[in-house]
Amino acid sequence: MKIFRWWWGILLAFLLLALVRVFLPLPFTNEVIIFSIYTMGCSFLLGRVGFISFGQPAYLAVGAYGTAFYLYYFGTNPYIGIVLGILSGLVVSVIVGAFFVRLRSDYFALVNLALAVIVFYLMEKVLAKITHGDNGLWILTNIASTPVLDLGKPSHFFIFALLVAMALWAFYKYLDDTIYGACCLATKMNEDKLKFLGYSNFKIRWMGFVIANTTTALAGAMYAVYVGLVSPAITHPSRAADPVVVTILGGAGTLYGPIVGAIAYTGMKDLLSGFITNWELFVGFVLVFIMLAGEKGIWGSLEPILKKAFIRKRSSPG
């Protein structure tokens, strides 16, 4: 019964995503899944470790360019490209995380934003001979066809992205139920007590930083394969607040907050941009309303209601 409780929510989430795929266009669904993976890292950092990061585009770009460099200059297998994108994000996260997690939350946010600016100008100007500057790296025609799931086909990519997202949600759910997950919350709430128990706040935050930003790099690698183009625009500082906004919309630190926030944000962008030029203004009003209503986000507000309804249904006779 415990195993069922562990998995039923994840299976339900993917059933809903499958229904979304039936009624909504395939590009929209693929974008939502990639965006939700992109947001998972930010949600974990903010909701579990207590760090707000405006530098997620930097780690997204590291994963995307790690994949793009392989597919443009060396090989054609998209799976190898994605693995190299993940490894690129892992290496960068391990190195910069050792310095960044020593900072307070406010300085942490600013130094990550500075990193996004640095990566943007590196890709646009300094390494222009390799990255092709604003023109970007076109890799769509370099992606080879693969057996079982051909990632060059949007319908096959949807299945692949769905499986990857499911594995990530299961991993983060498992992480929440471990001692390490409890330590992450403890270092956010009361680091002195955690230190008294013999745990290292630095190691816990460092590992959380690496996990979160490697997830972000994975989203970048998947984005590179799906779109077939990687340019410096992916890490533009003007997009630094996007994952934070989606995290707050869905509910920071919640398991399904990233997917709910991604659907809400992408839906508002696609629908409102056809009627309103400055569609971000409406998103801002929604965000302010959600914060004033309880700071729990959409899923954070709905989760207690759904739990009560589920418990009531199970406990009702017959």
C-alpha positions in Angstrom: 0.0 0.0 0.0 2.9 2.3 0.8 4.4 1.7 -2.7 1.0 2.6 -4.2 0.9 5.8 -2.4 4.5 6.6 -3.5 3.6 6.1 -7.2 0.0 7.0 -7.7 0.5 10.7 -7.9 3.3 10.5 -10.5 1.2 8.1 -12.6 -1.8 10.5 -12.3 0.4 13.4 -13.4 1.5 11.6 -16.5 -2.1 10.5 -17.3 -3.0 14.2 -17.2 -0.1 15.0 -19.5 -1.2 12.4 -21.9 -4.7 13.9 -21.9 -3.1 17.3 -22.5 -1.4 15.8 -25.5 -4.7 14.7 -26.9 -6.4 18.1 -26.7 -3.5 20.5 -27.3 -0.8 20.8 -30.0 2.3 18.6 -29.8 4.7 21.6 -29.8 2.9 23.1 -26.8 3.1 19.8 -24.9 6.8 19.3 -25.6 7.5 22.9 -24.6 5.7 22.4 -21.3 7.6 19.2 -20.4 11.0 20.8 -21.2 10.0 23.9 -19.2 8.8 21.8 -16.3 12.2 19.9 -16.2 13.9 23.3 -16.4 11.9 24.5 -13.4 12.4 21.4 -11.2 15.9 22.5 -10.3 14.9 26.0 -9.4 11.9 24.7 -7.4 14.2 22.4 -5.4 16.7 25.1 -4.7 14.0 27.6 -3.5 11.6 25.3 -1.8 14.0 22.8 -0.2 17.4 24.4 0.2 16.2 28.0 0.6 18.2 29.5 -2.3 16.6 31.7 -5.0 18.6 31.6 -8.2 18.4 34.1 -11.1 21.2 32.3 -12.9 19.4 29.2 -14.2 19.7 30.3 -17.9 23.5 29.9 -17.4 23.2 26.2 -16.5 20.5 25.7 -19.2 23.0 27.1 -21.7 25.8 24.9 -20.4 23.7 21.8 -21.1 22.4 23.1 -24.4 25.9 24.0 -25.7 27.4 20.8 -24.4 24.9 18.9 -26.6 25.2 21.3 -29.5 29.0 21.2 -29.7 29.0 17.4 -30.0 26.2 17.4 -32.6 27.7 20.2 -34.6 31.4 19.3 -34.5 31.8 15.7 -33.5 28.9 13.3 -33.9 25.2 12.7 -34.8 23.7 10.6 -32.0 21.3 12.7 -30.0 21.4 10.4 -27.0 25.2 10.8 -26.7 24.7 14.6 -27.1 22.2 14.7 -24.2 24.5 12.7 -22.0 27.4 15.1 -22.8 25.1 18.1 -22.0 24.3 16.5 -18.6 28.0 15.9 -17.9 28.8 19.5 -18.8 26.2 20.8 -16.4 27.5 18.4 -13.7 31.1 19.6 -14.0 30.2 23.3 -14.0 27.8 22.8 -11.1 30.4 21.0 -9.0 33.0 23.7 -9.7 31.0 26.9 -9.2 28.8 25.4 -6.5 31.7 25.0 -4.2 32.0 28.8 -4.1 28.4 29.9 -4.6 26.7 27.9 -1.8 28.9 29.6 0.8 27.0 32.8 0.2 23.9 34.1 1.8 20.6 33.7 -0.2 20.6 37.3 -1.5 24.2 37.3 -2.6 23.6 33.8 -4.0 20.9 35.1 -6.3 23.0 38.0 -7.5 26.2 36.0 -8.2 24.1 33.5 -10.2 22.7 36.3 -12.2 26.2 37.6 -12.8 27.1 34.1 -14.0 24.3 34.2 -16.5 25.5 37.5 -17.9 29.1 36.1 -18.2 27.9 33.0 -20.0 25.8 35.1 -22.3 28.7 37.3 -23.4 31.0 34.4 -23.6 28.7 32.6 -26.1 27.8 35.8 -28.0 31.2 37.6 -28.3 34.2 35.8 -26.8 33.6 32.4 -28.2 31.8 33.6 -31.4 34.1 31.6 -33.7 33.0 28.4 -32.0 29.4 29.3 -31.1 28.7 31.4 -34.3 27.5 34.3 -32.1 23.9 35.4 -32.5 23.4 33.1 -35.5 23.8 30.1 -33.2 24.6 26.5 -34.0 22.1 24.8 -36.3 22.1 21.1 -35.5 18.7 19.9 -36.6 20.1 18.3 -39.8 23.0 16.8 -37.9 20.7 14.6 -35.7 20.8 11.0 -36.8 17.8 8.8 -36.8 17.8 6.4 -33.8 16.0 3.1 -33.3 13.0 2.7 -31.0 12.6 6.4 -30.3 13.8 8.8 -33.1 14.3 12.1 -31.3 14.2 13.9 -34.6 10.5 13.2 -34.7 8.3 15.4 -32.4 6.0 12.6 -31.5 8.9 10.3 -30.5 10.5 13.2 -28.7 7.3 13.6 -26.7 7.5 10.0 -25.4 11.2 10.4 -24.6 10.6 13.6 -22.7 7.6 12.1 -20.9 9.8 9.2 -19.7 12.6 11.5 -18.6 10.3 13.8 -16.7 8.7 10.8 -15.0 12.1 9.5 -13.9 13.0 12.9 -12.6 9.7 13.3 -10.6 10.2 9.8 -9.1 13.8 10.8 -8.2 12.7 14.1 -6.5 9.9 12.3 -4.7 12.4 9.7 -3.4 14.7 12.5 -2.4 12.0 14.2 -0.4 11.5 11.0 1.6 15.2 10.5 2.5 17.3 11.7 5.3 19.1 14.0 2.8 15.7 15.6 1.9 15.0 16.3 5.5 18.5 17.8 5.9 17.8 20.1 3.0 14.7 21.4 4.7 16.7 21.7 8.0 19.5 23.7 6.5 16.8 26.1 5.1 14.9 26.4 8.4 17.6 26.1 11.1 21.2 25.4 10.1 22.5 25.7 13.6 20.5 22.7 14.8 21.6 20.7 11.8 25.2 21.5 12.5 24.6 20.5 16.1 23.4 17.1 14.9 26.7 16.6 13.1 25.7 17.4 9.5 27.6 19.7 7.2 25.5 22.6 5.9 28.0 23.2 3.1 28.0 19.6 1.8 24.2 19.5 1.9 23.8 22.7 0.0 26.6 21.8 -2.4 24.9 18.5 -3.3 21.5 20.2 -3.6 23.1 22.8 -5.9 24.7 20.1 -8.1 21.5 18.1 -8.3 19.3 21.1 -9.2 21.6 22.6 -11.8 22.4 19.2 -13.4 18.6 18.9 -13.9 18.6 22.3 -15.5 21.4 21.3 -17.8 19.4 18.2 -18.8 16.5 20.6 -19.8 19.0 22.5 -21.9 20.3 19.4 -23.6 16.7 18.3 -24.4 15.9 21.8 -25.7 18.9 21.7 -28.1 17.8 18.4 -29.6 14.2 19.3 -29.9 14.6 22.8 -31.4 17.8 22.0 -33.4 19.3 25.4 -32.7 21.3 26.8 -29.8 22.1 30.5 -29.7 23.2 32.9 -26.9 19.5 34.0 -26.5 19.0 30.9 -24.4 21.0 32.5 -21.6 20.0 36.1 -22.0 19.7 37.8 -18.6 16.3 39.1 -19.5 15.0 35.5 -19.1 16.6 35.0 -15.7 13.3 35.4 -13.8 11.3 32.9 -15.9 12.1 29.8 -13.9 11.6 31.7 -10.6 8.2 33.0 -11.8 7.1 29.5 -12.9 8.3 28.0 -9.6 6.3 30.5 -7.6 3.2 30.1 -9.9 3.2 26.3 -9.4 4.4 26.2 -5.8 8.0 26.2 -4.7 9.3 22.9 -3.3 6.2 20.9 -4.4 6.4 17.8 -6.5 3.9 18.9 -9.2 4.5 22.6 -8.9 6.9 22.7 -11.9 4.4 21.0 -14.3 1.5 23.1 -13.1 3.5 26.3 -13.3 4.9 25.4 -16.7 1.4 24.8 -18.1 0.0 28.0 -16.6 3.0 30.1 -17.8 3.3 28.6 -21.3 -0.5 28.7 -21.7 -0.7 32.4 -20.7 2.2 33.2 -23.0 0.8 31.4 -26.0 -2.8 32.6 -25.5 -2.2 36.2 -24.3 0.6 37.1 -26.7 -2.0 36.9 -29.6 -4.1 39.7 -28.0 -1.7 41.6 -25.7 1.8 42.7 -26.7 3.0 43.0 -23.2 1.6 39.7 -22.0 4.1 39.6 -19.1 2.1 42.3 -17.4 -0.9 39.9 -16.9 1.5 37.2 -15.6 2.8 39.8 -13.1 -0.7 40.5 -11.8 -1.4 36.8 -11.4 1.9 36.3 -9.6 1.2 39.1 -7.2 -2.3 37.7 -6.5 -0.9 34.3 -5.8 1.7 35.6 -3.4 -0.9 37.7 -1.5 -3.3 34.8 -1.4 -0.9 32.6 0.6 2.5 32.2 -1.1 1.8 28.5 -1.9 1.4 28.7 -5.6 -1.3 27.1 -7.7 -0.5 23.5 -6.8 0.4 24.4 -3.2 -3.1 25.8 -2.8 -4.9 22.9 -4.5 -2.9 20.1 -2.9 -4.6 20.2 0.6 -8.0 20.4 -1.0 -7.3 17.4 -3.2 -5.9 15.4 -0.3 -9.0 16.0 1.8 -11.2 15.0 -1.1 -9.2 11.9 -1.7 -9.2 10.9 2.0 -12.9 11.6 2.3 -13.6 9.4 -0.7 -11.6 6.5 0.7 -13.1 6.8 4.1 -16.7 7.0 2.9 -18.7 3.7 3.3 -19.3 1.6 0.2 
